[in-house]
């Protein structure tokens, strides 16, 4: 996975799980991933060391992946989206009903 794909994945996880993070964790994540601040810029804004910012971001990203491994909200959302797109393009009612059953299993 390249750097851009990884950043997109982290942002998707953050969008889902941000309410489970502390204010400090959210502030670091938004500064880094949304506002494109460097670690140095964040450290200066927060009056902490650059290493403290790096460690906090690393721990927060790990926490986001831990939440996803337990709750699977991101993958379930992607699966729902795929099934719904198939349903939109399907003309056969029996196949639509099969897709509805598949959608129920995702939940």
C-alpha positions in Angstrom: 0.0 0.0 0.0 1.5 3.3 -1.0 1.6 6.4 1.2 -1.5 8.1 -0.4 -3.6 4.9 -0.1 -2.6 4.6 3.6 -3.5 8.2 4.3 -6.9 7.8 2.6 -7.5 4.7 4.7 -6.6 6.5 7.9 -8.8 9.4 7.1 -11.7 7.0 6.3 -11.2 5.3 9.7 -10.9 8.7 11.4 -14.2 9.8 9.9 -15.9 6.8 11.3 -14.3 6.5 14.7 -13.3 10.1 15.6 -15.9 10.4 18.4 -14.1 7.6 20.2 -10.9 9.7 20.4 -9.9 12.3 22.9 -9.9 16.0 21.9 -6.1 16.0 21.8 -6.0 13.0 19.5 -8.6 14.6 17.2 -6.6 17.9 17.1 -3.4 16.1 16.2 -5.1 14.0 13.5 -6.9 16.9 11.9 -3.8 19.1 11.9 -1.8 16.4 10.3 -4.2 14.7 7.9 -6.7 17.4 7.1 -4.7 20.6 7.4 -1.5 19.1 6.1 0.7 20.5 8.9 4.1 19.0 9.4 5.1 17.3 12.7 7.2 20.4 13.4 4.3 22.8 12.8 2.0 20.8 15.1 4.7 20.5 17.8 5.1 24.3 17.7 1.4 24.9 17.8 0.9 22.5 20.7 4.1 23.4 22.6 5.3 19.8 22.6 8.2 18.0 21.1 8.1 16.8 17.5 8.6 13.3 18.9 5.6 13.7 21.1 3.5 14.5 18.1 4.8 11.6 16.1 4.2 9.2 19.0 0.6 10.5 19.5 -0.2 10.2 15.8 1.2 6.7 15.7 -0.8 5.6 18.8 -4.0 7.2 17.5 -3.7 5.5 14.1 -3.1 2.2 15.8 -6.2 2.8 17.9 -8.2 3.5 14.8 -7.1 0.2 13.2 -7.9 -1.5 16.5 -11.4 -0.1 16.5 -11.9 -1.2 12.9 -10.6 -4.8 13.6 -13.2 -5.1 16.4 -16.2 -3.2 14.9 -15.6 -3.5 11.2 -17.7 -0.4 10.4 -15.5 0.7 7.4 -15.5 -2.7 5.7 -19.2 -3.2 6.4 -20.0 0.2 4.9 -17.9 -0.6 1.8 -19.7 -4.0 1.4 -23.1 -2.3 1.8 -22.2 0.2 -0.9 -21.2 -2.5 -3.3 -24.4 -4.4 -2.8 -26.5 -1.3 -3.1 -24.8 -0.4 -6.4 -25.5 -3.9 -7.7 -29.2 -3.6 -6.7 -29.5 -0.3 -8.6 -28.4 -1.9 -11.8 -30.3 -5.2 -11.4 -33.5 -5.7 -13.4 -34.4 -9.2 -12.2 -36.5 -9.1 -9.0 -35.3 -12.4 -7.8 -31.7 -11.3 -8.0 -32.6 -8.1 -6.2 -34.2 -10.1 -3.4 -31.0 -12.2 -3.2 -29.0 -9.0 -2.9 -31.3 -7.8 -0.1 -30.5 -11.1 1.8 -26.8 -10.5 1.2 -27.2 -6.9 2.5 -28.9 -8.2 5.6 -25.9 -10.5 6.2 -23.6 -7.6 6.2 -25.4 -6.1 9.1 
